[in-house]
Structures are given as structure tokens and as C-alpha cells.
Amino acid sequence: MKLADLGKFNLNELRNLDFRNPGGWPTSARVIAYIVIFIVVIGIGYYFWLSDDQQQLAQGQQQEQKLRTDFKNKAAQAANLDEYQAQLQQLTRTFNTLKLQLPGKTEIPNVLQDISQTAQIDGLKQDLFRPENEVKKDFYAEVPIQIQLEGTYQQFGKFVSDVSGLLRIVTIHNISIKPQGSGAAGNNLVMSLTAKTYRYLEADEEVAAKPAKPRGKP
């Protein structure tokens, strides 16, 4: 078929085409139809091919952005590594210093005696001085002591200050101050409190104090 034959195809022939019988179309009409179908198929294939490439491009751009962010974060961490190590060393020294203030198990009676003697030196009358069962933590144990004292506000304040200045760590909790019984002489008050001292756990105690790991987990 010659290209000149395509020019012979006009709109009147298009109107007269039987779309239910493409085989009966003139040659020029069939050629034009083939060309149109070819162009449509090529266009659809190009569209899907281009869409796939665009999706891959978008994913690549997102991955690039993530890698850039990770790189910046790691670069910042690397730049501050010396500072972090210095802070860690300082924290370790502070921790070791505080740990030295924790008595061992055999020293607890001496700490309790120091607290009791402090109350006596400050002129307080001890109505109650009762150490309770210790509570084990990760690497240390709390030793609570229930205390009830009689004295004045000034004596109570001096006692709290003196206890906080002991060599070993002692903290004061749940302070309650009430007037003494109505029949008592003088201006004495009654102070109830919980004092807590602390001791470090021995190696075997520290292992026993840690919670057991569930089976099957490292």
C-alpha cells in the first residue's frame, strides 16, 4: 500500500465504517487503525514504564535523605565523643566517691550508733529508735530507722543538720512534729521521723538482688 492511498481516506468513509466488521474496512482505514492502536499501546507502555521509574526515583530520594540525616547525626556524635568520654569519666568518679560513703554490712551497727549518739549530744530524749528490715536495690540496700525524739525546735533543727553531716549518708523522711502530752512540763515537742542509711551490697548479694531473667531470653 502506498502513502498516497492513505490520503484517499476521508470523513465520509469514516462515517460509513462498520465497527462490528473491521475486516471489511478499506485498506487505508485498517492501516490508520493499526497506527492508532500502535501509538496507544506505545503510549500506555511508556506511561507505566515512566511511572515505575518515578516511583523508584522518589524512593531513592527518600533513602538519600535518610542516609544524609544518619550521617549528620553520627558525625555530630563523633565530634562530641571526647566530651562524652570526659563526662562519663567524671560521672564514674562521682559514683565511686559516693559509693565510698556507703558502709559495708558489718559497719551498719556503727552508723546506727552514730545517729543515736547524735540525738543524745543534741540533748534530745529518745522515745523510739527502731531499725527495720533493709530493702535491697540494684547495688545498695536501704536501712530505715523509725525514730521518735523529745525536745525543742532548735534541738530538732540541730539534730537534722548534724545527721546530714555524718561521714556516712543518712537521709531524713516523713518528719512529724507535735506538742507533747498536755501534762508534760516545759515547751518540749515530739518529733517522729524515718531516717534511712545505706550500705553497698556484697558481690553475691548484688547478684541475688537482680531480678531473674525470663527463660529463653538472653
Secondary structure, DSSP 8 states (H G I E B T S, - for coil): --HHHHTT--HHHHHT--TT-GGGS-HHHHHHHHHHHHHHHHHHHHHHHHHHHHHHHHHHHHHHHHHHHHHHHHHHHHHTHHHHHHHHHHHHHHHHHHHHTS--GGGHHHHHHHHHHHHHHTT-EEEEEEE---EE-SSEEEEEEEEEEEE-HHHHHHHHHHHHTSSS-EEEEEEEEEE--TT--TT-EEEEEEEEEEEE--HHHHHHHS----TT--
